[in-house]
Amino acid sequence: MNYVQKQKGPGYQGIPKRQQYWRALKTAFPYTIPIFAGFWFLGLTYGIYMNVSGFSFLYPMLMSLTIFAGSVEFVAVNMLLGAFNPLQALTMTLMINARHLFYGISMLDKFKGTGLKKIYLIFGMCDESFSINYTADIPEDVDRGLFMFFVTLLNHFYWFSGATLGGIFGSFIQFNTEGLSFVMTAMFVVIFMEQWLKDKKHTSALLGLGLSLICLLVFGADNFIIPAMIAILGVLTLLRAPLEKGEENG
């Protein structure tokens, strides 16, 4: 059985195309509900921030649609207000989103056989979409490519709609956004705990936590993320065979 057949599963064949899309959308949507809460409020915050910085709602609307990188979009506000410096913008973007290099490597196998959808899956891959698409237990009668596509599309829409509405109504909305960014941290904790409860063995999770803690102590809170990711990728690559064998035996 080839990879595409494994993706589709034995219950997938014979289902009408429209029903395949609908089934994938219905399966993907519940996974994205926690993302909606975080993305919508943070998107509103971003749109309001752009508004009070003097930008038309068109800026957050188009930037959220074409960039789709929350941290970079927040940083881009200061870049737009400062002197023109494309090299600084490129360097800053690479530093902020360097973790996506490791996300991409991890998703190479999962994106195989997805056809043209792969282009959008690569463009729209964010932290939250990666977490869902990498760990979700997709039913056999749901096409994996369509599931990942709708997860990515829904998360993109949440951010886009929140940023656009924040930009439009930013001047009329007044509320204290202090601590709002912790919503995303809390969401990742929930995703981690769900994955922890789902797995019988926690070797990978413990390795990730341990290596992250070591890098935090060595490099400090501002610089530990990239070294931690490199260390996790290296160790898990070296231990891939015994870990996969342990999962099969378990």
N, C-alpha and C positions, 0 to 999 in steps of 0.2 A: 504493500500500500504506500503510495507516494505522499508527500507532505500535504498537497492540496486536499487529497482525500481525507487525511487525518484531520485537517482543519474543518472540513464540512461535516464529518461524522456520518454514521450509517443512517441516522434519522433525517438527514438533510435532503437527500435525493428525492426528486419527484414533487417537491413543494413548489407551487407557483411563485414566480419572481416577486410579485407584489406582496405576497404573504411572507416571503423570506425577509423583505425589508421591514415589514411591520413587526414581525417576530423579533428581529434583531433590535429594533428600536425599543420595543416593550421590555426586552431583556436588559438593554443598556441603561435605560432611564433611571431605574431605582438605584443603580450604582452611582449615578451622578447627583443625586439629591443633596448629599452633604456638600458637594462641590458647589452646587447652586447657591447655598447659603453663604459660603465664603466668598465666592467669585462676585456675586451680585453686590454684596456690601462693600467689598474692596473696590469693585469696579465703580460703584457710586462715589466712593471716596476719591478715586483717581479722577473721575470726571469733574467732581467739585474742585479738586486741587487745580486741575487745568483751568477751570472757569475763574477761580479767584486769582490765578496767575496771569489772567488777561487773554486767554485763548478762547476762540469760538468753539462751540460744541463739535464742529467738524474735525478738529484736531484729535480729541479723544476717540471720536467715532472711527475715523480712518486709521488711527494708530492702533487701536484695539483690534481692528479688522485685519490689518496687514502685518503688524509686528507680533501681536499676541505673545507678549513676554512682560508680565506685570512689573517685575522689578526694573527692567530696562525702560519701560514706559514712564515710571515714576522718575527715574534718573534723567530721562530725556527732557523733562520739563526744564531743569537747570541748564542742560545743553542748549536748548532752544533759546533760552534767555541770555546765554553767554556768547562769547565770540565763536565764530565758525572754526571748528577744529575737527575735521573728519577722522584724523588719526586717533585723537583722544576718544572719539565716539566708538571707533572700531575696537580699540583696546579695552575700553570699559565694558562694552558688550560681551567681548570674549571672556573677560574675567568674571562677569556676573553669571553668564550662562555656560561656563566651561563644563559644568556637570552634565549638560545634555550630550556631550561627546560619549560619556559612559552610558547614558540612557540609550543612545543610538546603537552602541555595540551590543547591549543587552537585548535589544529588540530585533536584531538582524534575522534570527530564525522565525520569530513570530510574524514578521512582515512579509515573509516569503509567500508567494501565491495569492497576494491580495490585489494584483493587477494595478490599474490606474489609481486605485484608492491609496496605494502606497505613497504617492506624491503628497496627498493631503495629510496622511498619517505622519509623515516626516515633518511637514511644515507645522502642523498643529500639535505636535507632541510637547506637552508641558509636564511639570512635576506630577500633577494630579491625574492626567490622562495616562501617563506612564505607570503610575501606581496601580490604577484600575486594570489597564490592559495587560499588565505583566502578571498580576496575581489573581484576576477574576476566574472563577470556575464556570466556564461557559458551557451551557448544555450542548449535547451532541447534535441536536436538531437545529442549532443556530449557527449560521456561518460566522466564523471567527473574524474574517475580514470586515464584514458588515457591522459586527458588534463593536470592533475597535473604531471603525469609522464613525458610528453614531456616538460613542463615548467622546471622541475627539470633537465632533461637531457640536454636541450639546454643551460641552465645557467652553468651547469657543464662543458659542452664542450667549452663554451666561455672562461671560466677561464683556463681550461686545455690547450687549444690551445694558448692562449696569454702567459701563463707562459712558455710553451715549446718553442715557437718562441723567446721569450725574452732570454731564456737560450741559445738558439742556436746562435742567432745573436747579443747577448748583447755586445760582444766586438767590434762590428762594428757600433753600434748605439750610437750616442751621442746627447742628448737633455736634456733640463732643465725640470725635473719632479716636480718642486716645485708647490704646490697647486693642483696637479693632483688628490689627494685623495678627494677633494671637489666634484668631479663628482658624487660620491655615495650619498653624502649629498643632492646635488641638485636633484638627481633622486628620493630620498625619499620624498622630498618636493613636487615634481610633483605628485607622487603616492598619497600622502596625499590630495592634492588639488583635484585630480580627484575623490577620494572617498568622499570628502566634497561636491563636486558639485552633486554627484550621490545620496547621502542620503538626505531625506527630513528633518530629524531631526538630530541634531549634538550633542546630549547629550553625547554619548560615546567619540567623538573626543574632546569635551570641557573638559570632565573629565580627559582624558589622558593628555591634555596640562596643565591643572591646577595642577594635581598631580605631573607631571614632573617638573613644575616650583617650586612647594613647596619643592620637594626633592632636586632640584638644589640649592636652597637657604640654605637648612638645611645641606646637605651633601657635597656640593661643586661639581665642574665640573668633578672631577676625580672619584667620588664615588657615584654619584646619580642614575646611570642607574638601578642597581639591586633593591635598595629601591623603585624607581619609578615603576618598573615592579611589585613588590610585592604589592604596594599600588593600582595600577591600577587593577591587578587581583582580589584583595580582594574586592574593591569597586564594580567592575563590576559583580562579583559573587553575592554580596549581592543585587545588583539592577537588576539582570538578569531578574527576572519575570516581574517587572514593565516596564523595557525597551522593552522586547519582546512584552508585551501587547500594549505598545505605538506604536510600529512599525506596529502591526497588525491593530490597529485602524486607523493609519495614512495611 
